[in-house]
């Protein structure tokens, strides 16, 4: 039973790691209406921010005052969450099915009945909880993938610098 609990903890750990390891990119909307997509925010220097294009690794400097919106694009988590939910639900179902057979082993069931219990009960529970896990995973994944939007159009120059600085993880903008 300790091995089953350890294996379950390992699956949950790796599932959580997969969910949190998503790489995000940014989309900038400029005052002239242009959109710059698929970029990483690199550093703030003076009144400009360095961005790197994901597909070319080309760096460009953009004046902070020309940015009206920053959008952190999160990759869809639905299919990955469905897979993780299905895996977790199936594994829990198999464990429940096996534990029911262990409890039933005290009863006077013939050898064939016991073997059927070890085959059918984990399969039935695994399928049922696997389907339930995929449903829950899909719902959770739909909420995890929402973009973060930062409206900068109504902010003053210093507020924009501070907001971008916070997004970069700096304590204060560099001027």
C-alpha positions in Angstrom: 0.0 0.0 0.0 2.9 2.4 0.7 4.2 1.8 -2.8 0.8 2.7 -4.3 0.7 5.9 -2.2 4.3 6.9 -3.3 3.5 6.2 -6.9 0.3 8.4 -6.7 2.3 11.2 -5.1 4.9 11.0 -7.9 2.1 11.2 -10.6 0.5 14.2 -8.9 3.9 15.9 -8.6 4.7 15.5 -12.3 1.2 16.5 -13.3 1.6 19.7 -11.4 5.0 20.3 -12.9 3.6 19.9 -16.4 0.8 22.4 -15.7 3.1 25.0 -14.3 5.8 24.7 -16.9 3.9 26.5 -19.6 5.9 29.1 -21.4 4.2 32.4 -22.1 4.7 35.1 -24.7 3.5 38.7 -24.9 1.5 40.8 -27.4 2.0 44.6 -27.3 -0.6 47.0 -28.7 0.9 50.3 -29.7 -0.8 53.7 -29.8 -0.9 53.7 -33.6 -2.9 50.4 -33.5 0.0 48.1 -34.5 0.3 44.8 -32.6 3.6 43.1 -31.9 3.0 39.4 -31.1 5.0 36.5 -29.9 7.7 38.4 -28.0 9.4 38.2 -24.6 9.9 41.2 -22.4 13.6 41.4 -21.6 14.6 44.6 -19.8 13.6 48.2 -19.2 16.2 50.8 -19.8 15.4 54.5 -19.7 12.1 55.1 -21.4 12.2 51.9 -23.6 11.7 48.2 -23.2 13.7 45.6 -24.9 11.6 42.8 -26.5 12.8 39.7 -28.2 10.8 38.0 -31.0 10.2 34.3 -30.2 10.8 33.0 -33.7 14.0 34.9 -34.5 15.5 36.0 -31.2 15.8 39.5 -32.7 15.7 42.2 -30.1 13.9 45.5 -30.6 13.6 48.5 -28.3 10.0 49.9 -28.0 9.3 53.3 -26.3 7.2 52.7 -23.2 4.9 55.6 -24.0 3.9 54.0 -27.3 2.5 50.9 -25.6 -1.3 51.1 -24.8 -1.8 47.4 -23.9 0.3 44.4 -22.8 -1.2 41.0 -23.1 0.4 37.9 -21.6 -0.6 35.1 -23.9 -1.0 31.8 -22.1 -1.0 28.6 -24.0 -4.1 26.6 -23.9 -4.1 24.2 -21.0 -7.3 22.3 -21.9 -5.8 19.2 -23.7 -2.9 18.9 -21.3 -5.3 19.2 -18.3 -7.6 16.6 -19.8 -4.7 14.2 -20.2 -3.5 14.7 -16.7 -7.1 14.4 -15.3 -7.6 11.2 -17.2 -4.3 9.7 -16.0 -4.9 10.7 -12.4 -8.6 9.6 -12.4 -7.7 6.2 -14.0 -4.9 5.6 -11.6 -7.1 6.4 -8.6 -9.8 4.2 -10.0 -7.4 1.3 -10.4 -6.3 1.7 -6.8 -9.9 1.8 -5.6 -10.7 -1.3 -7.6 -7.7 -3.2 -6.3 -8.5 -2.2 -2.7 -12.0 -3.5 -3.1 -10.6 -6.8 -4.1 -8.3 -6.9 -1.1 -11.3 -6.3 1.2 -13.2 -9.0 -0.7 -10.3 -11.5 -0.2 -11.5 -12.2 3.3 -14.8 -13.5 2.0 -15.2 -17.1 0.8 -15.0 -16.3 -3.0 -13.7 -19.1 -5.2 -10.4 -18.6 -7.0 -12.0 -17.7 -10.4 -14.2 -15.1 -8.7 -11.2 -13.5 -7.0 -9.2 -13.4 -10.3 -12.2 -11.7 -12.0 -12.3 -9.2 -9.2 -8.7 -8.3 -9.7 -9.3 -7.8 -13.5 -12.8 -6.3 -13.7 -13.0 -4.1 -10.6 -9.8 -2.0 -11.4 -10.9 -1.7 -15.1 -14.4 -0.6 -14.3 -13.2 1.9 -11.6 -10.4 3.1 -13.8 -12.6 3.8 -16.8 -15.3 5.5 -14.6 -12.8 7.7 -12.7 -10.7 8.3 -15.8 -13.7 9.8 -17.6 -14.6 11.9 -14.6 -10.9 13.0 -14.4 -10.9 14.1 -18.0 -14.0 16.2 -17.5 -12.6 17.9 -14.4 -9.2 18.4 -16.1 -10.9 20.0 -19.1 -12.8 22.4 -16.9 -9.7 23.3 -14.9 -7.6 23.7 -18.1 -10.1 26.1 -19.6 -9.6 28.5 -16.6 -5.8 28.1 -16.4 -5.2 29.4 -19.9 -6.8 32.8 -19.7 -4.6 35.7 -20.9 -3.5 38.5 -18.5 -4.2 42.0 -19.9 -2.6 45.1 -18.7 -4.2 48.3 -20.0 -1.6 51.1 -20.1 -3.5 53.6 -22.2 -4.8 55.5 -19.1 -1.6 55.4 -17.2 1.0 58.2 -17.0 4.6 57.8 -18.0 5.9 56.9 -14.5 3.0 54.5 -13.9 3.8 52.7 -17.2 7.4 52.4 -16.2 6.5 51.0 -12.8 4.0 48.5 -14.2 6.4 47.2 -16.8 9.2 47.1 -14.1 6.9 45.0 -11.9 6.1 42.6 -14.8 9.9 42.2 -15.3 10.4 41.5 -11.6 12.4 44.7 -11.0 11.9 46.7 -7.9 12.2 50.1 -9.7 12.5 51.2 -13.3 16.0 52.1 -14.5 16.4 55.6 -15.9 
